[in-house]
Amino acid sequence: MKELQHLRKRVSDLEERERAATKAFAMCRSDETANSANSSCEIGDPRGAEARLRDSEERYRSLVESSPDAIVVHSAGRYVYVNGAAVALYGAERADQLIGKPLADFVHLDVRDLVRTRIRQIYEEKLCVPLSRQKLVRLDGEVIDIETIGIPMNYRGEPAAQIIMRDITARVKAEGEIRRLNDELEQRVRERTAQYEMVNRELESFCYSVSHDMRAPLRHIEGYTRIFLEEFAETVPESGKEYLTRICNATRRMETLIDDLLTLSRITTGTLTLGDVDLGAMAREICSELTASSPQRRVRIVIAPEVMVRGDANLLRVALENLLGNAWKYSGKREETEISFGVEEQDGKRVCYVRDNGAGFNMAYSGKLFGAFQRLHHRHEFEGTGVGLATVKRIIQRHGGSVWAEGMVNAGATFYFTLP
């Protein structure tokens, strides 16, 4: 990418130099035309007018000779005048190496038809030929890229064409290099996309295996363990019953973990269905379900009305269920649960948040919050698999937003997220 940026800067610099040269030459032409007009008006003094005309011609010749652009004049198909820049452009050492030479000697085969059309426009139709790209063959046989402008004129009483030329070989080469780098970049994108699609297919295959092949053994373990506990309860000692109960609990936790992994994988590979979503109404529904699940808890919930966003309603509900579920879970040991959902502005951006007065966390470990299987609290304190916040992060990122958290141990936590 640095190489591409460097080439683009080179092209920009070349174009800027060319614009400056064209502007200078145009100013010179304008000045010469104005002087000629003034001379023609003062016909009362023929000798003075003639002197001014010679002076104007000398200034014009001086400007043309000092022009950084190559300027040539050809009449009847041959060069009759070249300036110093043209001598250098053609790879000559002296102007007489070009004077009298046929124009066709320096026209590349690829552009002869174009040049023939341009010359006819200048000589027959008396038209100024606009800027165009051509190829020029130098005296040494080297082919260079040029930009040209053609202007009809009279030279010593004969129809002629003045051609202004500019060497753009370096720019064309840089543009070609930019195209090559762009092609390489596009090829890399295609390769990465193919790899991504392959990884997605492998992930889908893995999820299928997890969903069907791993669940069956877990169900067998739990089922046979439960049957053993029921049928041999009288003969199994208490310590044995405790071990078997732990086996059942472990298999249930494993099934929960599988469900969370499958949810996480679907979020990564699924297609977004975008629409207008009222997060406020969604949060009220989720909190109502949480309150109904534990009616004995003292709860104070504040939810902002009509928080409208653009996104996938199903995925955003999963994200809010995880965030509000965590707020509910980690504030469960408080005498009164306080949960709020709303919107505020930070640095000119609209930011949604979920806040609670629960256990909080140490900000030194905030970087682990959104990693899969990362937990800042022991399982015996608060249940969970450590996948919920990883799921939230992927949902928000898939929407083009960001998510972060702030908290303090035993002083609650606030989870922020943005959506475009």
QUIHUGI-V11457 format. One record per residue. N is the residue number from 1. RES is the residue in one small letter. PSI is psi in whole degrees, -180 to 180 (none if undefined). OMEGA is omega in whole degrees, 0 to 359 (NA if undefined). Layout:
# QUIHUGI-V11457
n | res | psi | omega
N | RES | PSI | OMEGA
N | RES | PSI | OMEGA
This chain:
# QUIHUGI-V11457
n | res | psi | omega
1 | m | -35 | 178
2 | k | -40 | 179
3 | e | -41 | 180
4 | l | -43 | 178
5 | q | -38 | 178
6 | h | -44 | 180
7 | l | -41 | 179
8 | r | -37 | 178
9 | k | -40 | 178
10 | r | -45 | 179
11 | v | -43 | 180
12 | s | -43 | 179
13 | d | -44 | 179
14 | l | -44 | 180
15 | e | -38 | 179
16 | e | -43 | 178
17 | r | -40 | 181
18 | e | -41 | 179
19 | r | -40 | 180
20 | a | -42 | 180
21 | a | -42 | 180
22 | t | -42 | 180
23 | k | -42 | 180
24 | a | -43 | 181
25 | f | -40 | 179
26 | a | -39 | 178
27 | m | -38 | 179
28 | c | -43 | 179
29 | r | -42 | 180
30 | s | -41 | 180
31 | d | -41 | 181
32 | e | -40 | 180
33 | t | -42 | 180
34 | a | -42 | 179
35 | n | -38 | 179
36 | s | -40 | 180
37 | a | -42 | 179
38 | n | -38 | 181
39 | s | -41 | 183
40 | s | -24 | 182
41 | c | -30 | 186
42 | e | 66 | 183
43 | i | -3 | 180
44 | g | -22 | 181
45 | d | 87 | 185
46 | p | -44 | 182
47 | r | -39 | 177
48 | g | -41 | 179
49 | a | -40 | 179
50 | e | -39 | 179
51 | a | -42 | 179
52 | r | -36 | 178
53 | l | -45 | 178
54 | r | -40 | 179
55 | d | -42 | 179
56 | s | -43 | 179
57 | e | -39 | 179
58 | e | -42 | 178
59 | r | -42 | 179
60 | y | -45 | 179
61 | r | -39 | 180
62 | s | -42 | 179
63 | l | -43 | 180
64 | v | -42 | 181
65 | e | -35 | 183
66 | s | 0 | 182
67 | s | 138 | 176
68 | p | -17 | 177
69 | d | 147 | 176
70 | a | 130 | 180
71 | i | 126 | 178
72 | v | 156 | 174
73 | v | 129 | 175
74 | h | 145 | 180
75 | s | 136 | 182
76 | a | 35 | 174
77 | g | 6 | 181
78 | r | 153 | 179
79 | y | 131 | 177
80 | v | -13 | 177
81 | y | 141 | 173
82 | v | 142 | 175
83 | n | 179 | 184
84 | g | -39 | 179
85 | a | -35 | 178
86 | a | -39 | 177
87 | v | -45 | 179
88 | a | -41 | 182
89 | l | -40 | 182
90 | y | -3 | 180
91 | g | 24 | 179
92 | a | 170 | 176
93 | e | -27 | 181
94 | r | 156 | 180
95 | a | -33 | 183
96 | d | -11 | 175
97 | q | -15 | 181
98 | l | -34 | 183
99 | i | 130 | 180
100 | g | -10 | 179
101 | k | 146 | 178
102 | p | 142 | 177
103 | l | -37 | 184
104 | a | -22 | 181
105 | d | -22 | 187
106 | f | 6 | 180
107 | v | 126 | 180
108 | h | 148 | 183
109 | l | -35 | 183
110 | d | -24 | 186
111 | v | 13 | 183
112 | r | -41 | 178
113 | d | -41 | 179
114 | l | -45 | 181
115 | v | -40 | 179
116 | r | -41 | 178
117 | t | -42 | 180
118 | r | -42 | 180
119 | i | -40 | 178
120 | r | -39 | 179
121 | q | -38 | 182
122 | i | -48 | 186
123 | y | -46 | 187
124 | e | -41 | 184
125 | e | -5 | 179
126 | k | 42 | 181
127 | l | 143 | 170
128 | c | 127 | 182
129 | v | 124 | 182
130 | p | 172 | 182
131 | l | 131 | 178
132 | s | 159 | 178
133 | r | 139 | 179
134 | q | 177 | 176
135 | k | 134 | 181
136 | l | 138 | 178
137 | v | 117 | 180
138 | r | 172 | 181
139 | l | -32 | 181
140 | d | 4 | 179
141 | g | -7 | 179
142 | e | 139 | 178
143 | v | 127 | 180
144 | i | 158 | 177
145 | d | 135 | 180
146 | i | 159 | 168
147 | e | 138 | 184
148 | t | 152 | 170
149 | i | 131 | 181
150 | g | 135 | 182
151 | i | 126 | 177
152 | p | 145 | 180
153 | m | 175 | 171
154 | n | 135 | 179
155 | y | 110 | 181
156 | r | 43 | 175
157 | g | 1 | 181
158 | e | 146 | 175
159 | p | 137 | 183
160 | a | 173 | 178
161 | a | 129 | 174
162 | q | 124 | 183
163 | i | 125 | 175
164 | i | 127 | 186
165 | m | 150 | 179
166 | r | 131 | 180
167 | d | 118 | 179
168 | i | 22 | 182
169 | t | -44 | 181
170 | a | -40 | 181
171 | r | -43 | 179
172 | v | -41 | 178
173 | k | -43 | 179
174 | a | -41 | 178
175 | e | -40 | 177
176 | g | -38 | 178
177 | e | -38 | 177
178 | i | -43 | 177
179 | r | -40 | 179
180 | r | -44 | 180
181 | l | -38 | 177
182 | n | -41 | 178
183 | d | -42 | 178
184 | e | -41 | 180
185 | l | -43 | 178
186 | e | -38 | 178
187 | q | -41 | 178
188 | r | -40 | 178
189 | v | -43 | 179
190 | r | -42 | 180
191 | e | -44 | 180
192 | r | -38 | 179
193 | t | -42 | 179
194 | a | -41 | 178
195 | q | -41 | 180
196 | y | -43 | 179
197 | e | -38 | 179
198 | m | -43 | 178
199 | v | -39 | 179
200 | n | -42 | 179
201 | r | -41 | 178
202 | e | -39 | 179
203 | l | -42 | 178
204 | e | -40 | 178
205 | s | -41 | 179
206 | f | -43 | 179
207 | c | -38 | 177
208 | y | -43 | 179
209 | s | -43 | 179
210 | v | -44 | 185
211 | s | -39 | 186
212 | h | -41 | 187
213 | d | -32 | 183
214 | m | -28 | 181
215 | r | -38 | 183
216 | a | -51 | 178
217 | p | -37 | 179
218 | l | -42 | 179
219 | r | -39 | 178
220 | h | -45 | 180
221 | i | -49 | 182
222 | e | -42 | 182
223 | g | -49 | 181
224 | y | -35 | 178
225 | t | -43 | 179
226 | r | -41 | 178
227 | i | -43 | 180
228 | f | -43 | 179
229 | l | -38 | 182
230 | e | -41 | 186
231 | e | -29 | 183
232 | f | 29 | 182
233 | a | -35 | 184
234 | e | -26 | 184
235 | t | -17 | 182
236 | v | 129 | 178
237 | p | 164 | 183
238 | e | -40 | 180
239 | s | -38 | 177
240 | g | -42 | 177
241 | k | -39 | 180
242 | e | -42 | 179
243 | y | -45 | 180
244 | l | -37 | 177
245 | t | -39 | 178
246 | r | -37 | 177
247 | i | -45 | 179
248 | c | -44 | 180
249 | n | -40 | 180
250 | a | -40 | 179
251 | t | -37 | 177
252 | r | -39 | 177
253 | r | -38 | 178
254 | m | -40 | 177
255 | e | -39 | 177
256 | t | -42 | 179
257 | l | -40 | 177
258 | i | -44 | 178
259 | d | -43 | 180
260 | d | -41 | 179
261 | l | -42 | 179
262 | l | -40 | 177
263 | t | -44 | 180
264 | l | -41 | 181
265 | s | -38 | 179
266 | r | -35 | 178
267 | i | -37 | 182
268 | t | -37 | 188
269 | t | -16 | 185
270 | g | 167 | 179
271 | t | 135 | 179
272 | l | 136 | 173
273 | t | 100 | 189
274 | l | 145 | 178
275 | g | 176 | 177
276 | d | 129 | 184
277 | v | 132 | 175
278 | d | 98 | 181
279 | l | -29 | 179
280 | g | -48 | 178
281 | a | -38 | 180
282 | m | -42 | 180
283 | a | -38 | 179
284 | r | -41 | 178
285 | e | -45 | 182
286 | i | -45 | 181
287 | c | -33 | 177
288 | s | -41 | 178
289 | e | -40 | 179
290 | l | -41 | 180
291 | t | -39 | 180
292 | a | -29 | 181
293 | s | -24 | 180
294 | s | 73 | 184
295 | p | -17 | 183
296 | q | -14 | 184
297 | r | 145 | 174
298 | r | 118 | 188
299 | v | 138 | 172
300 | r | 115 | 185
301 | i | 132 | 178
302 | v | 122 | 182
303 | i | 129 | 179
304 | a | 142 | 180
305 | p | 149 | 172
306 | e | 64 | 173
307 | v | 90 | 186
308 | m | 132 | 177
309 | v | 171 | 176
310 | r | 121 | 181
311 | g | -173 | 178
312 | d | 114 | 186
313 | a | -42 | 182
314 | n | -45 | 181
315 | l | -40 | 179
316 | l | -33 | 176
317 | r | -40 | 177
318 | v | -43 | 180
319 | a | -46 | 180
320 | l | -38 | 178
321 | e | -40 | 178
322 | n | -45 | 182
323 | l | -48 | 179
324 | l | -34 | 176
325 | g | -41 | 177
326 | n | -44 | 178
327 | a | -42 | 179
328 | w | -44 | 184
329 | k | -49 | 188
330 | y | -7 | 173
331 | s | 11 | 184
332 | g | -20 | 182
333 | k | 2 | 177
334 | r | 152 | 177
335 | e | -37 | 177
336 | e | 126 | 180
337 | t | 133 | 176
338 | e | 119 | 181
339 | i | 136 | 177
340 | s | 146 | 175
341 | f | 131 | 181
342 | g | -166 | 182
343 | v | 140 | 174
344 | e | 169 | 181
345 | e | 130 | 178
346 | q | 121 | 180
347 | d | 40 | 178
348 | g | 6 | 181
349 | k | 147 | 178
350 | r | 120 | 185
351 | v | 128 | 174
352 | c | 154 | 180
353 | y | 155 | 170
354 | v | 122 | 186
355 | r | 144 | 178
356 | d | 168 | 179
357 | n | 35 | 186
358 | g | -147 | 188
359 | a | -22 | 181
360 | g | -163 | 179
361 | f | 165 | 178
362 | n | 120 | 183
363 | m | -19 | 178
364 | a | -22 | 181
365 | y | 19 | 183
366 | s | -25 | 180
367 | g | -20 | 181
368 | k | -11 | 188
369 | l | -42 | 189
370 | f | 14 | 175
371 | g | 145 | 179
372 | a | 136 | 178
373 | f | 13 | 177
374 | q | 127 | 180
375 | r | 135 | 178
376 | l | -4 | 178
377 | h | 146 | 181
378 | h | 149 | 182
379 | r | -29 | 180
380 | h | -23 | 177
381 | e | -49 | 181
382 | f | 129 | 180
383 | e | 160 | 177
384 | g | 166 | 182
385 | t | -12 | 182
386 | g | 20 | 181
387 | v | -20 | 187
388 | g | -51 | 182
389 | l | -30 | 174
390 | a | -38 | 177
391 | t | -44 | 179
392 | v | -47 | 182
393 | k | -44 | 182
394 | r | -37 | 178
395 | i | -48 | 181
396 | i | -43 | 179
397 | q | -37 | 178
398 | r | -24 | 176
399 | h | 0 | 180
400 | g | 16 | 180
401 | g | -169 | 179
402 | s | 159 | 182
403 | v | 142 | 178
404 | w | 173 | 185
405 | a | 153 | 174
406 | e | 142 | 181
407 | g | 175 | 177
408 | m | 141 | 183
409 | v | 127 | 179
410 | n | 20 | 179
411 | a | 20 | 175
412 | g | 178 | 182
413 | a | 154 | 175
414 | t | 127 | 178
415 | f | 123 | 182
416 | y | 148 | 172
417 | f | 150 | 178
418 | t | 150 | 175
419 | l | 141 | 181
420 | p | none | NA
